[in-house]
């Protein structure tokens, strides 16, 4: 564990239990999302290495990501 993460967890441990639970759930969700992104990147890299190409329509892709992640324009 890094010093920064250890410090953050120490500070979180000083908060009320309800706040700790909320932060814990948010952290777990963030880690799951990060893992998913990394897996998709690795999959994409393997596909590119294998010579596979996929046509991406940037505006459509951005719209899909905004819808999925709740981002506004």
MMTF fields as JSON, N, C-alpha, C and O atoms, coordinates in Angstrom:
{
  "mmtfVersion": "1.0.0",
  "mmtfProducer": "UNKNOWN",
  "numBonds": 291,
  "numAtoms": 292,
  "numGroups": 73,
  "numChains": 1,
  "numModels": 1,
  "chainsPerModel": [1],
  "groupsPerChain": [73],
  "chainIdList": ["A"],
  "bondAtomList": [4, 2, 8, 6, 12, 10, 16, 14, 20, 18, 24, 22, 28, 26, 32, 30, 36, 34, 40, 38, 44, 42, 48, 46, 52, 50, 56, 54, 60, 58, 64, 62, 68, 66, 72, 70, 76, 74, 80, 78, 84, 82, 88, 86, 92, 90, 96, 94, 100, 98, 104, 102, 108, 106, 112, 110, 116, 114, 120, 118, 124, 122, 128, 126, 132, 130, 136, 134, 140, 138, 144, 142, 148, 146, 152, 150, 156, 154, 160, 158, 164, 162, 168, 166, 172, 170, 176, 174, 180, 178, 184, 182, 188, 186, 192, 190, 196, 194, 200, 198, 204, 202, 208, 206, 212, 210, 216, 214, 220, 218, 224, 222, 228, 226, 232, 230, 236, 234, 240, 238, 244, 242, 248, 246, 252, 250, 256, 254, 260, 258, 264, 262, 268, 266, 272, 270, 276, 274, 280, 278, 284, 282, 288, 286],
  "bondOrderList": [1, 1, 1, 1, 1, 1, 1, 1, 1, 1, 1, 1, 1, 1, 1, 1, 1, 1, 1, 1, 1, 1, 1, 1, 1, 1, 1, 1, 1, 1, 1, 1, 1, 1, 1, 1, 1, 1, 1, 1, 1, 1, 1, 1, 1, 1, 1, 1, 1, 1, 1, 1, 1, 1, 1, 1, 1, 1, 1, 1, 1, 1, 1, 1, 1, 1, 1, 1, 1, 1, 1, 1],
  "groupList": [{"groupName": "UNK", "atomNameList": ["N", "CA", "C", "O"], "elementList": ["N", "C", "C", "O"], "formalChargeList": [0, 0, 0, 0], "bondAtomList": [1, 0, 2, 1, 3, 2], "bondOrderList": [1, 1, 2], "singleLetterCode": "X", "chemCompType": "L-PEPTIDE LINKING"}],
  "groupTypeList": [0, 0, 0, 0, 0, 0, 0, 0, 0, 0, 0, 0, 0, 0, 0, 0, 0, 0, 0, 0, 0, 0, 0, 0, 0, 0, 0, 0, 0, 0, 0, 0, 0, 0, 0, 0, 0, 0, 0, 0, 0, 0, 0, 0, 0, 0, 0, 0, 0, 0, 0, 0, 0, 0, 0, 0, 0, 0, 0, 0, 0, 0, 0, 0, 0, 0, 0, 0, 0, 0, 0, 0, 0],
  "groupIdList": [1, 2, 3, 4, 5, 6, 7, 8, 9, 10, 11, 12, 13, 14, 15, 16, 17, 18, 19, 20, 21, 22, 23, 24, 25, 26, 27, 28, 29, 30, 31, 32, 33, 34, 35, 36, 37, 38, 39, 40, 41, 42, 43, 44, 45, 46, 47, 48, 49, 50, 51, 52, 53, 54, 55, 56, 57, 58, 59, 60, 61, 62, 63, 64, 65, 66, 67, 68, 69, 70, 71, 72, 73],
  "secStructList": [7, 7, 2, 2, 2, 2, 2, 2, 2, 2, 2, 2, 2, 6, 1, 7, 2, 2, 2, 2, 2, 2, 2, 2, 2, 2, 2, 2, 2, 2, 2, 2, 2, 2, 2, 2, 2, 2, 2, 2, 2, 2, 2, 2, 2, 2, 2, 2, 2, 6, 6, 7, 7, 7, 7, 7, 7, 2, 2, 2, 2, 2, 2, 2, 2, 2, 2, 2, 2, 6, 7, 7, 7],
  "xCoordList": [0.855, 0.0, 0.9, 1.918, 0.513, 1.311, 1.062, 0.071, 1.981, 1.839, 0.588, -0.108, 0.319, -0.843, -2.144, -3.023, -2.267, -3.482, -3.613, -4.708, -2.501, -2.533, -2.986, -3.772, -2.494, -2.903, -4.392, -5.106, -4.854, -6.273, -7.145, -8.157, -6.768, -7.549, -7.514, -8.508, -6.379, -6.294, -7.273, -7.976, -7.312, -8.224, -9.679, -10.528, -9.968, -11.327, -11.727, -12.882, -10.777, -11.087, -11.495, -12.076, -11.19, -11.54, -12.955, -13.467, -13.581, -14.935, -15.972, -15.654, -17.216, -18.3, -18.479, -18.127, -19.029, -19.206, -19.991, -19.648, -21.028, -21.853, -21.038, -21.192, -20.178, -19.322, -18.296, -17.991, -17.767, -16.813, -17.455, -16.839, -18.692, -19.409, -19.593, -19.345, -20.022, -20.246, -18.947, -18.928, -17.882, -16.585, -16.11, -15.551, -16.327, -15.94, -16.648, -16.022, -17.972, -18.732, -18.25, -18.105, -18.001, -17.535, -16.158, -15.9, -15.284, -13.952, -14.029, -13.344, -14.855, -15.015, -15.564, -15.131, -16.513, -17.072, -16.003, -15.904, -15.212, -14.135, -13.128, -12.703, -12.752, -11.777, -12.349, -11.638, -13.616, -14.248, -14.267, -13.974, -14.61, -14.625, -13.226, -13.056, -12.233, -10.85, -10.399, -9.742, -10.75, -10.397, -11.045, -10.406, -12.307, -13.02, -12.348, -12.171, -11.984, -11.321, -9.993, -9.672, -9.229, -7.927, -8.091, -7.315, -9.095, -9.351, -9.722, -9.265, -10.553, -10.958, -9.771, -9.641, -8.913, -7.718, -6.805, -6.289, -6.611, -5.78, -6.375, -5.653, -7.692, -8.383, -8.182, -7.92, -8.302, -8.105, -6.68, -6.458, -5.726, -4.32, -4.056, -3.368, -4.609, -4.434, -5.051, -4.477, -6.219, -6.883, -6.043, -5.893, -5.501, -4.644, -3.382, -2.956, -2.792, -1.602, -1.899, -1.029, -3.141, -3.547, -3.957, -4.316, -3.906, -4.245, -5.714, -6.145, -6.487, -7.92, -8.133, -7.473, -9.043, -9.354, -10.866, -11.645, -11.265, -12.68, -12.888, -12.15, -13.886, -14.22, -14.961, -15.972, -14.462, -15.096, -15.621, -14.918, -16.86, -17.473, -17.402, -18.181, -16.483, -16.213, -17.445, -17.617, -18.295, -19.469, -20.414, -20.948, -20.617, -21.486, -20.875, -21.577, -19.572, -18.879, -18.976, -19.273, -18.726, -18.791, -20.206, -20.381, -21.211, -22.607, -22.924, -23.597, -22.434, -22.662, -22.0, -22.594, -20.789, -20.077, -20.735, -20.803, -21.21, -21.91, -23.198, -23.535, -23.899, -25.142, -24.832, -25.513, -23.798, -23.435, -22.955, -23.279, -22.178, -21.567, -22.241, -21.746, -23.364, -24.145, -23.524, -23.844, -22.648, -22.012, -22.889, -23.554, -22.871, -23.607, -22.64, -21.425, -23.202, -22.37, -21.747, -21.012],
  "yCoordList": [-1.172, 0.0, 1.235, 1.277, 2.221, 3.443, 4.294, 4.117, 5.214, 6.119, 6.985, 7.262, 7.403, 8.27, 7.54, 8.088, 6.304, 5.538, 5.235, 5.305, 4.898, 4.632, 5.87, 5.761, 7.041, 8.284, 8.545, 8.928, 8.333, 8.543, 7.614, 8.046, 6.351, 5.397, 5.742, 5.56, 6.234, 6.664, 7.801, 7.805, 8.77, 9.903, 9.453, 9.947, 8.517, 7.993, 7.278, 7.355, 6.58, 5.848, 6.765, 6.315, 8.047, 9.018, 9.572, 10.278, 9.252, 9.737, 8.821, 7.699, 9.297, 8.439, 7.204, 7.213, 6.155, 4.895, 5.066, 4.463, 5.875, 6.045, 6.654, 6.259, 7.609, 8.22, 7.205, 7.163, 6.387, 5.355, 4.365, 3.961, 3.977, 3.048, 3.657, 2.999, 4.903, 5.572, 5.665, 5.368, 6.071, 6.18, 4.798, 4.657, 3.792, 2.423, 1.942, 1.368, 2.179, 1.779, 2.53, 1.941, 3.833, 4.633, 4.165, 4.101, 3.842, 3.371, 2.018, 1.802, 1.119, -0.183, -0.033, -0.735, 0.879, 1.125, 1.701, 1.306, 2.625, 3.229, 2.167, 2.14, 1.298, 0.253, -0.718, -1.132, -1.073, -1.966, -1.325, -1.986, -0.04, 0.674, 0.732, 0.524, 1.012, 1.078, -0.277, -0.35, -1.34, -2.686, -2.981, -3.546, -2.603, -2.829, -2.074, -2.621, -0.836, -0.03, -0.669, -0.781, -1.083, -1.705, -2.998, -3.266, -3.798, -5.034, -4.74, -5.424, -3.719, -3.362, -2.825, -3.107, -2.06, -1.569, -2.726, -2.756, -3.667, -4.825, -5.627, -6.091, -5.786, -6.491, -5.761, -6.391, -4.449, -3.652, -3.734, -3.81, -3.717, -3.829, -5.188, -5.281, -6.25, -7.587, -7.652, -8.258, -7.032, -7.025, -6.271, -6.721, -5.136, -4.379, -5.163, -5.175, -5.809, -6.623, -7.775, -8.206, -8.27, -9.364, -8.853, -9.645, -7.538, -6.964, -6.662, -6.329, -6.77, -6.475, -4.967, -4.297, -4.46, -3.03, -2.863, -3.635, -1.855, -1.551, -0.092, 0.769, 0.193, 1.574, 2.218, 1.693, 3.329, 4.051, 5.383, 6.119, 5.671, 6.949, 7.818, 7.611, 8.79, 9.544, 10.18, 10.07, 10.834, 11.495, 10.475, 10.705, 9.362, 8.313, 7.709, 7.474, 7.465, 6.896, 7.825, 7.379, 9.1, 10.077, 10.143, 10.197, 10.138, 10.165, 8.927, 9.025, 7.766, 6.534, 6.608, 6.202, 7.118, 7.208, 8.219, 7.998, 9.31, 10.299, 9.703, 9.922, 8.958, 8.319, 7.295, 7.227, 6.506, 5.446, 5.995, 5.453, 7.078, 7.597, 8.85, 9.461, 9.237, 10.35, 11.708, 12.627, 11.869, 13.16, 14.019, 13.517, 15.289, 16.244, 16.921, 16.901, 17.519, 18.256, 19.458, 20.196],
  "zCoordList": [0.0, 0.0, 0.0, 0.69, -0.773, -0.822, 0.423, 1.131, 0.669, 1.814, 1.672, 2.649, 0.443, 0.216, 0.526, 1.191, 0.044, 0.319, 1.803, 2.36, 2.443, 3.884, 4.66, 5.601, 4.268, 4.922, 4.703, 5.629, 3.469, 3.169, 4.003, 4.554, 4.1, 4.887, 6.376, 7.079, 6.853, 8.258, 8.522, 9.532, 7.601, 7.776, 7.69, 8.432, 6.788, 6.673, 7.956, 8.374, 8.587, 9.822, 10.966, 11.954, 10.829, 11.873, 11.689, 12.559, 10.562, 10.273, 10.914, 11.31, 11.016, 11.53, 10.639, 9.459, 11.228, 10.505, 9.209, 8.192, 9.238, 8.033, 6.889, 5.733, 7.213, 6.195, 5.685, 4.493, 6.606, 6.204, 5.24, 4.253, 5.528, 4.648, 3.259, 2.248, 3.215, 1.937, 1.133, -0.062, 1.785, 1.11, 0.664, -0.424, 1.484, 1.127, -0.124, -1.015, -0.196, -1.382, -2.62, -3.691, -2.468, -3.605, -4.074, -5.276, -3.142, -3.498, -4.215, -5.215, -3.705, -4.357, -5.78, -6.694, -5.958, -7.29, -8.219, -9.38, -7.706, -8.502, -8.934, -10.089, -8.007, -8.308, -9.353, -10.269, -9.216, -10.196, -11.578, -12.575, -11.639, -12.924, -13.523, -14.724, -12.703, -13.178, -13.719, -14.757, -13.016, -13.464, -14.811, -15.698, -14.967, -16.231, -17.383, -18.471, -17.139, -18.18, -18.563, -19.747, -17.576, -17.862, -18.656, -19.573, -18.308, -19.044, -20.495, -21.412, -20.695, -22.064, -22.858, -24.05, -22.207, -22.894, -23.299, -24.416, -22.393, -22.707, -23.859, -24.742, -23.843, -24.919, -26.25, -27.274, -26.231, -27.431, -27.954, -29.162, -27.051, -27.455, -28.091, -29.107, -27.485, -28.073, -29.465, -30.37, -29.643, -30.949, -31.974, -33.11, -31.579, -32.495, -32.844, -33.998, -31.859, -32.103, -33.062, -33.819, -33.021, -33.902, -35.282, -36.154, -35.486, -36.785, -36.966, -38.07, -35.907, -35.994, -35.871, -35.077, -36.651, -36.609, -36.46, -37.02, -35.707, -35.512, -35.84, -35.36, -36.652, -37.0, -35.823, -35.356, -35.36, -34.254, -34.778, -35.47, -34.435, -34.787, -33.535, -32.605, -33.49, -32.261, -31.612, -30.398, -32.382, -31.783, -31.155, -30.07, -31.828, -31.298, -30.025, -29.042, -30.056, -28.91, -27.698, -26.59, -27.913, -26.817, -26.245, -25.027, -27.116, -26.658, -25.812, -24.786, -26.248, -25.486, -24.114, -23.114, -24.064, -22.792, -21.855, -20.646, -22.405, -21.57, -20.996, -19.833, -21.822, -21.359, -20.269, -19.245, -20.511, -19.565, -18.232, -17.175, -18.288, -17.083, -16.543, -15.596, -17.134, -16.615, -16.791, -16.038, -17.757, -17.984, -18.894, -19.799, -18.637, -19.462, -20.418, -20.218, -21.46, -22.409, -21.77, -22.427]
}
